[in-house]
């Protein structure tokens, strides 16, 4: 495990100490948890952005699904005749 030094604003330090005390954990543990969650959130946002770019490229290439097909598919949810997602065969 490595060590990183961080300068915290006084208010942040106070909140950090309060959280650590309430959880009966060290400030380092709380910081690790917070950073792990932040890093995961950033990873998910990057993945969503990549999906958005891919979807935009797909749409630019004309790979789109008719809205009527989507509405029919959604209306079939939960019925005995539930349909496959439109365009799933492309």
PyMOL commands that set and color helices and strands:
alter all, ss='L'
color gray80, all
select helices_A, chain A and resi 10-23+27-60+67-76
alter helices_A, ss='H'
color red, helices_A
deselect
rebuild
show_as cartoon
